Amino acid sequence: MSKEQQGFSTTLLEELQTSGAGYDVLRYISLPELLGRETETLLYFMGRNLARKLSFNTIEDIYLIFDKMGWGKLELIRNKRKEITFSLMSDSVVNRIKASFDTEFRLESGFLAEAIQQLKETEAECTEEINKKIMQVEFSVLITA
């Protein structure tokens, strides 16, 4: 495996520390300016690429990664044969939804699609829906194969 393709253990996330504000400025202000109209698509594929670099074996590993990345608390809602639904809630999710600048969850969506694809060993895609009334995000992972 080349250095670029090297996988990383979830324990790597224990070594990283951030307060989150700098991350949000980069993600929601600087990156969209740099990426332009393709921001959402590129963030989705960045999320997929990130999932390929981290190693995990269970759904609990995905929950841990979401928590450590500061993305929020991911919970399984429904697990059907062709669709898996998750909710994402936390104070950070509420703050992102309430923010005065545009926010999205495409990076998380791409990450979740790739993570489930790896766990299930089948093709998967993910969409997200923001529910501003209850301040949560719902992800629908569709098994496409």
C-alpha positions in Angstrom: 0.0 0.0 0.0 1.5 3.3 -1.0 1.9 6.2 1.5 -1.1 8.0 -0.1 -3.3 4.9 0.2 -2.2 4.0 3.7 -5.1 3.2 6.0 -5.3 4.7 9.5 -6.7 3.2 12.7 -9.5 5.0 14.5 -7.1 5.5 17.4 -5.4 8.1 15.3 -8.4 10.4 16.1 -7.5 10.3 19.8 -4.3 12.2 18.9 -6.1 15.1 17.2 -7.6 18.0 19.2 -9.6 21.0 18.0 -12.1 23.4 19.3 -14.1 23.2 16.1 -14.4 26.9 15.1 -11.3 26.8 12.8 -12.7 23.6 11.2 -16.1 25.3 10.6 -14.5 28.4 9.1 -12.4 26.3 6.6 -15.3 24.0 5.8 -18.2 26.5 5.4 -16.4 29.6 4.3 -13.0 28.9 2.7 -13.7 25.6 0.9 -16.9 26.7 -0.8 -15.1 29.8 -2.1 -12.3 27.6 -3.4 -14.4 24.8 -4.8 -17.2 26.9 -6.2 -20.4 25.4 -7.6 -19.0 21.9 -7.2 -18.6 22.2 -3.4 -21.3 19.7 -2.4 -20.2 17.1 -4.9 -16.5 17.4 -4.0 -17.3 17.3 -0.3 -19.3 14.1 -0.8 -16.3 12.4 -2.6 -13.9 13.8 0.0 -16.0 12.0 2.7 -15.9 8.8 0.7 -12.1 9.1 0.3 -11.7 9.7 4.0 -13.6 6.6 4.8 -11.3 4.6 2.6 -8.3 5.8 4.6 -9.7 4.8 8.0 -10.1 1.3 9.1 -13.2 0.0 10.9 -14.9 -3.3 11.3 -18.2 -2.6 12.9 -21.0 0.0 12.9 -19.8 1.1 16.3 -16.5 2.1 14.8 -18.5 4.5 12.5 -20.3 5.9 15.5 -16.9 6.5 17.2 -15.5 8.2 14.1 -18.5 10.6 13.8 -18.1 11.5 17.5 -14.4 12.0 17.3 -14.6 14.1 14.2 -17.1 16.4 15.9 -19.8 15.5 13.4 -22.3 14.5 16.1 -24.0 11.4 17.6 -24.9 9.0 14.8 -27.7 6.5 15.6 -29.3 3.8 13.5 -33.0 4.3 13.0 -34.0 1.6 10.5 -32.1 -1.2 8.9 -33.9 -2.6 5.8 -32.5 -4.8 3.1 -31.9 -2.0 0.6 -31.9 1.1 2.8 -30.3 1.9 6.2 -31.4 5.1 7.9 -29.4 7.0 10.5 -30.0 10.2 12.5 -27.4 12.7 13.5 -27.9 14.9 16.5 -25.7 16.9 18.9 -25.2 20.4 20.1 -22.7 20.9 17.2 -25.3 19.8 14.7 -27.8 22.2 16.2 -25.3 25.0 16.0 -24.5 24.2 12.4 -28.2 24.1 11.4 -28.8 27.5 13.2 -25.6 29.1 11.7 -25.9 32.3 9.8 -23.9 30.9 6.9 -24.8 28.0 4.6 -24.1 24.6 6.1 -24.4 21.1 4.6 -23.7 17.5 5.6 -22.3 16.2 2.3 -18.9 15.2 3.8 -20.6 13.1 6.4 -23.0 11.7 3.8 -20.1 10.6 1.6 -18.2 9.1 4.5 -21.2 7.1 5.6 -21.9 5.8 2.1 -18.3 4.5 1.8 -18.2 3.2 5.4 -21.4 1.2 4.9 -20.2 0.0 1.5 -17.1 -1.4 3.1 -19.0 -3.0 6.0 -21.6 -4.6 3.7 -19.2 -5.3 0.9 -21.7 -3.9 -1.7 -22.3 -0.7 -3.5 -23.9 2.1 -1.5 -24.9 5.8 -1.9 -26.1 8.2 0.7 -28.5 11.2 0.8 -29.2 13.5 3.7 -32.1 15.5 4.8 -31.9 18.3 7.4 -34.9 18.6 9.7 -34.8 22.1 11.1 -37.8 21.6 13.3 -36.1 18.9 15.5 -32.5 20.0 14.6 -31.3 16.7 13.3 -30.0 15.3 10.1 -31.3 12.0 8.6 -29.1 10.0 6.4 -30.5 7.4 4.0 -27.9 4.9 2.8 -29.2 3.1 -0.3 -27.7 -0.3 -1.2 -27.4 -0.1 -5.0 -26.1 -3.5 -5.9 
